[in-house]
Amino acid sequence: MSFGKGLSRKPSQPKGRQLEDAALSEVQALLGDEPRRRDLLIEHLHKIQDAYGCLEARHLRALSEEMRISQAEIYEVASFYHHFDIVREGEPKPAPLTVRVCDSVACSIKGADALAAALESGVDPAKVRIQKVPCIGRCAGAPAVQVGKRAIDNASEVSVRSALFEGKSEAIVSDYVKLDAYRADGGYKLLERVRAGELDATAIADKALEAGLRGLGGAGFPTGTKWKIVNDLPGPKYLTINGDEGEPGTFKDRYHLERDPHRLLEGALIAAHAIAADRVYLYMRDEYPAVLEILKAEIEALRSAGIITSIDIELRRGAGAYICGEESAMIESIEGKRGLPRHRPPFIAQVGLFGRPTLNHNVETLFWIRDIVEKGPEWFASQGRRDHKGFRSFSVSGRVKEPGVKLAPAGITMNELLEEFCGGMEEGHTFKGYLPGGASGGILPASLADEPLDFGTLDKHGCFIGSHAIVVFSDQDDMRDIALNLMQFFKHESCGQCTPCRSGTDKMEQLLSERDWDETKIGDLDAVMRSASICGLGQAASNPVTSVLKFFPQEFEK
């Protein structure tokens, strides 16, 4: 009797893949004294992947033994995430170094496909693996590449090959505000006031409501209302922070964390203490290795300084799954499972992480808590334009002279943002259209660039602001190709849980690949995906397609 490839078992042994003593010892050494809890499965898979460059079947068997979880369950979790490489018996291991070339929309229009092809033709596949991957959150530096953990902005064949030749594959950690410098500027004094009872959850929630602070990950739900809902529920309860900004065109959270991470960390501890949370879980995308290093170092610094006391911050590392930006999918991932969105209701405020009430926030939302309380809600509210409240961190990329994160007033128009903050269009390019809210926010033409940019202002056009990710297109871009690129992204990132999204994105890609779009079929498929998909991915995936049909009819005259 045999199993696997060329392996056999003795009659005295149980069925299935046999446990190797050497593999078990290796896994035990990697895990050390770490708990073998079910919710740490993905963290433990990362340890194996980092140490051996892949997940060999023998190590998965050993992990199954060590954690008392079935091999099938471990396999289904590991195979769900793009950053895990499963290697069965007899299969070759991946090359020791991976070069990830982003091919999402901002990088695509800057030549990512040609760059990936050029790199593939000139490397030894046994030593270097070239992968085309979804957005890595460096859209301002398009085309963007990661050599191992090292990010290369405005990448060229020369710059990537130079990094390979010089063996530069480690993350570059920026010069950021460390704990001592942050405290010297008054940092964590507000947290002390909260702990002393000077400010409670209701007081801070009222200030957030007065300031107009909303969830800045895309949904725009009033922050203060969230606090009040969770604060009134019995414990134990948790605070989760969603740092998995995988929406193509979005990179604002990375920008802030690479410069001033304690703004987030203090905001998180304030929120957790105010609502009496038991623990904070900070979920950060794996595509940000430098940010992960910063957060790991600064959270440990907070522990050493005694600033973290009864409520700890646990850093969790994503594994390359865009769907985990959806809050319930993120919670499933934190619990060590596949990132499948949950059916709602119940909402996570009532039944969230580990089945308990959960307050979930985006990175930028918590970033503003200290300033709003210290400077006053009226200060924040007064920063907007056209009766809109507050600042927004716009991630701007595409055909502009000066891409990057632009801290601008809520309610600013695209024309104002372009001229006041981005230096205008690139030379030789004429403004044609823009994504106002990343891949799922739809596409607006330049003729609608005087609309205020904020939550709800673009609904009448079938678009939304989402995570404030702006990608600008010019007369040199084919909008049909843009829509196809975005649909390919959604097809790749669909979790596969529901048929309307899983099959719908695949069928929509086929329809868009045809130069003559069948509007009737596209319309029928769009209606099914919107009405029947479980989460926002399937519901909004066709927004760019309907936008092109509505606003860019000239594209079909070519």
N, C-alpha and C positions, 0 to 999 in steps of 0.2 A: 504494500500500500504506500502511496506517495502523496505528497502535497507540496505546494509551492513549486519550485523548479529544482528538480534533482535531489530533493530532500526526502528522507524516509523516517518513519518512527518505529520504535520497538513495540511489540504487543503490550508491554507493560506500561507504555506511555499513553497519556490522554490524547484524544484527537485534536487536530489543529496544529498551528505553528508551535514548535517547542521552544521552551525558554533556554537561552544560552547564558551560562554563568558569567561569561566575560561581559556580555551586553548588560546584564543586570548590575554588575559591579560598576560599569561605566556610567549607567544612568543614576545609580545611587551616589556616585561621586559628584556628578553634576548637580543633583538636587540638594545634596548636603543635608542640612538641618531644616530645609524648607518644609512646611506642612504639605501633606499629600492630599489636600482638600480638592474636591471636585471642581470648585470654581477657579483653581490655579492650573487647570489642565493646559490652557493656551500658553501661560507663562512657562510651564515646564517644556512644552513643545518648542518654544523659542530657545530655551537653553540647549536643547539637543541640536536644533538647526544651526545655532551659532557655533557650537563646538565642532560639529562634524560636517557642516555644509549641506546637510540634507537630513531627512528622517528615514533611516533605514528600517526595514521591516523588523529586524531583530531588536532594534531599540524601541520600537513601538510595542513589541511584545513584552519587553522588559518593563516599559512604563505602565502597561496594562497590569502587570503583576504588582508593581510597586504601589499603584494608586487604587488597585482593586476595581478597575473599570474594564469592561469588555473591550477586546481589540476592535470590534466592529464600531463601537461608539467612539473610540479614539480616532479610528480611521475616518469616520464621517465628519468629525470636527476638523481634523488636520487637512482633509481634502477640500474643505469648504473655502479655505483662505489661500490667496494667491502666493503668499510669501513662504509657504511651506512646500518643500520638494520631497515627495514620498518616493522612496526607491525600494523596489521589491528585490527578492533574491535573484541574482544573476543579471540585474539591470545595471548599466553604468551610472556612476554618480555624476551629478552636474559638475561643470567646470568650477574650479575653486574660486573664481572671481566672476561676479555678474555685473554687467553694464546695463543699466536700465535707461532706455531712451523714451522719453515721454512722447506719446503720439496723440494726446488730446488736442482740443481745437486750437488753443493759442500756440502750441508748439507745432502743430500740423501746418498752419499757414506760414510758419517761419522755417519750413524745410526739414521737419523731423524725419519724414519717411526717407528722403534722400540721404540724410545723415546716417540713419540706421543701416541702410543698404551699403553705404560706403564702409562703415565700421565692420560689418559682417564679412565683407570680402577680404579684409586684411588682418584678421586675427586667427590664432590657433584655437579652434573650438574646444580642444582638450584643456586649454588654460583659461580661456575667457568666453563667457556666454553673453551674447548680445540679446537683450529682450526689449521688445516694444511694449510699453506699459501705459496704463491710464495715468491721469494727472498726478504728478508728484508734488504739487503745491509750490511751483517755482515759475509761474506763468509770466512774471515780469522779466524773467531772464530767458525767454524762449529763443531757440529750442533748449530745453533743459535736460541734463543727463546726470545720472548718479553712477559713479565708478565705485563699486562697493558701497561705502557709506558717504563718500565724498561727492558733494554736489558741484556741478560745473554749469554755471549760467552762460547764456549766449554761446552754447557749445559749438565747436567746429570739429572736423575730423582731426585737425592738428592738436587742439587743446585736449581732446579725449585721449589721443594716442600718446601725448606727452605725459599725461597722468598715468597711463598704463606703463610706459617705459620707465618712469621714475618710481613706480610702485606706490603711488599716492592714492590710497583707497580708504583712509580714515576720515571720519566726520570733521569738518571745520567748525569749531565752536566760536561764536562771535564774542566780542567784548560786550558783556552785558552788566546790568546793575546787580551786584551781589548783595548778600544779606546785610553786611556792615554798612555799605553805602546807602542801601534802602532805609535802614533804621536811622541813619544820621539825618535823613531827610524827613523824619517823622513817621516812618513806616512802622506798622503794628501798634501804634498808639490807639488807633480806632478799635482794633481788636481788644485791647486792654479795657477800653470803655464798655464794650459789649460784655466782656467777661465780668466786669465789675457791676453790671446791672444798670448802667446809665442809659443804655439803649437796648430795647428788646426787638423781637421780630416785627411786631406791629409798627413800631416807630420807624424802623428802617424801611419796611414795606410801604408805609405812607409816603416817605421821602422819594422812594423809587417811582411810585405812582405819580406823585406831583411832578417829578422830573420828566416823566414820559419814557422811562427806561423800559425797553421791550427786549424779548429774546432775540438776540442778534445772530443766531445760527440759521435763521430762515423763516421761522414760524411767526415771530413778532408778537408772541403772547405777552401781556403786561407782566413784568417781573414781580411787582409788588403783590399782585393777585396770586401768583404761584406761591409766594412765601406764606401768605395768609392761609391758603388751602392746606398746605402741608403742615404748617405750624399748629393747626387746630386738630390734627389727627394724632392718635396715640402712637407711642414708640413701640419697638425700636423702628427708627427710620433712617434714611440715608440721603446723602447728597452725591449726585453724580455729575461729572463735568465732561462734556462732549468735546474732545479735541480732535475728532476724526473728520476734519474738513476736507473731504474728498471731492467736493463739487468742482468740476473743471472750471478754472478761472478764479478759484478762491485760495488765498494764501495769507489773509490778514492775521489769523491766530498765530501762525508761525512767525510772522513779522513781530508781533508784540512779545511773544515768549522769548524770542532770540535777543530781545533788548531789555525788557523789564518784567521778568517772570513773577516777581513778588507782588505786583499789582493783582495778578490772578490769585496767587496763593493766599494773600491776605483777604481778598474778597471771598474766597472759598471758606476760609476758617471763620470769618464773620458770619456768613450765611449758615454754616454748620452749627456754630454755637447758638446763633439766634433761634433756630428752629429746633434745637436740642437733637441734632442728628448724632447717630452713634459712630459714623465713619464717613470719610470722603473718599470716593473712587474717581481718580482722574484718568480718563481713557484717552490715550494719545496715539495718533496714527504712526505706524511703523516707518512710513516714508520720511519722517522727521527725526533722523538719528541724532542730530545735534541738539534738538529740543529735548529729546529723551535724556541725553547726558546732562543738560542744564537742570532739568527738573529733578532728576535723581540726586544730583549734587546739592541743590538748594533745599529740597525736602529733608535730606539728611542734616543739612546745616540748621534747619529749623528745629529738628529733634535735639541736636547737640546744644543749641542755645536755650532749650526749654520753652520755646514758643509753641511747639506742638506739645500738648499735654494729654488730656483725656480723649480728644478726638484726633485720630491719626489720619494722614493722607496716604492712600495706597495708589501707587502709579501702576496703571495697567497698559500694556502695549498691544495695539491692534496688530493685524497680520495681513493687511492689504485687501480690505473688503469695503467698498464704498457704501454698501447697504448699512454698515454699522454706524453711519452718520444719522440714521433714523433712530430715535431715542429708545424704542423698545428693542430693536435689533442690537443696539449697543449694550443694553442691559443683559440680553441673552449672551452676548460675547463675554461680558464681565463675569457671568456665571459659568464660563468655560464651555459654552455651547456654540453651535452654528449661529450665525447672526441672522436669524429669521425674524422678521417683524411680527409682533403679536397682534391678534385681533383686538379691536377696541370698540366699546368699553370692555373691561375696566381700564381706566387710564392709569399711567404709572404713578401719578400723585397719590392714588389710593392703593394700587397693587403694583409695585414696581420691583426694584432689586430684591431678590430673595423673598418675594411676595409681600414686601413691606412698603409703606408710604415712602415715596422718593421724590426729592426736589432735584430736577435736572436743569443744568444751565450750560450755555455755550461759553467758551473762553472769554470772548469780548464782553459779554454781559457782566460777568463778575469783575472784569477789569475796571469797570466804571464805578463800582460800589464806593470805594474810598473817596474818590473825588466828589461824588454826589453828596455824601454825608458831610465831608469837611468843607466844601465850597458852597453847599446849599443846592437844593433841587432847582431853584430858580436860575442858578448859574448854568446848569446843564440844559434846562428847558429853553433858555434864551439863545442857544447856539444855532438853532435851526432857522430855516427860511420858509416863507409862505405859510406860517402858522404850524409848521412842523417842529418837533422838539428834539434837541440833542445833536451830538456828533454821530457820524457814521464812519467806519473804516471801510472805504471802498477799495477793493482789490481791482486794479486797472491794468489790463494787458492788451495785446493786439497791436493795431497799426497806429500807435501814438508815439510821440517823441520821448516822453518821459513816463514810462510805465512804473507801477509800484503801488504801495498802500498809500492812499490819500485820505487824511483825516479831514473830512469836509462836513458841512452842515446837512442835516436831514432836510429833504425838500429841495436840494440843489438840482438843477437840470443837467442833462447830459452835455449840452452845449457849454454851460458854465463850468462844469467839471473838466471838460476837454480843454478849454482855453485858460482857465485860472489855475489849474493844478497839473495838467499834463503837457503843457507846451504846444498843444495843437497836434495835428496829424503829422505822421512821418512825411518827409519830403517825397513828392511824387505820388502821394496817395490822397484820394478824395473820400471824405466821410460818406459811408453808404448805409451802415446799420450797426447795431450793437446788441449784445446779450446784456440785459439789465440785471439778471439774477442768476448767472451761471448757466450750466447746461440745460436745466429744466425750466428756466424762467421765461422762455420764449425769445424771439428776436424782433426788435423794433427797428423801423427804418429811420434814417437821418431826419426825415420830415417830422418825426415825433420826438425830437431831441430837446424840446422845450417843456416836456412834461416833468413835474416834480418827481424826484426819485425818493420814494418812501413806501412804507407798507400801505397797500390798498390803492395807491394812486394809479397803478397800471392795470388794475383788474378789468377796466372797461375795454382794454385792448387785448385781453386774453393772456396777459403777461404778469409777472410779479417780480419784486425786488429781491426776495429770498435772502441770500447771504451777502448781498451787495457786491457781487462779483461781476465786473464790467469787462467784456471783451469787445474791442472795437474792430469793425471790418471796413474795408475800403472798396473802391471800384475795381480793385484787382482780385477780389475774392468772389467766388461763385457760391451763392447762398444755398444752392442745392447740395453742393459738396459739404458745406458747413453742417447742414441738417443731417446728412448721411454720417458724418464723423460723430456727431452727438448721439445719433441712434446706435451706432456701433459701440459707443461707450456704454449706453444703457443695456444693450444686449449682453455685453461682457460682464456687467456688474449686477444683473438681475440675480437675486438669490435663488430663483427657480421654484419658490414655494407655491406660487399661484399661476395657473395656466394663462390668464389674460396677459400677464406681464412676461412670463417665460417664453411663451409662443408668440405673443404679440410683438415683442421687440424684434424677434427673429424674422417674423413675416414682414414687419414694417421695414426692416433693413433691406429685404429682398425687393420690396416695392420701390424704395428710394434708389436702389442700384440701377433701376431702369431709367433711361434718360427721359422717357415720356411717362410722367407720373399719372397713375390711374386715380383721379381724385375721388371717385366713388368708393373704390376699395379702401383707399386711405381714410376716408371719412368714416366708413363703417367700422374699420379696425380701431380707429381713434376713439369712437364712442364706446366700444366694448372695453378697451383698456382703461378709460377714465372711470367707467361706472362699476367695473368688476374687480379691479386690482386691489389687493389688500392694503398697500401703502402708497406713499407719494411717488415712488420711483415709477411704477407702472401708470399711475394716474397722470403724471406730468411729462412722461417720456416723449410724447408726441407734440408737446408745445412748440418746439422749434419747427416742426413740419407744418403745422397749421399756420404758424407765423409766416413762413416762406410763401405758402399758397395765398395768404391774405394780403401781405404787404409787398411782395416782390414778384408780381406777375411778369415783369420784364425778363425774369430769368428763364421763362419758358418760351421766349421768342428767339432764343439763340439757336 
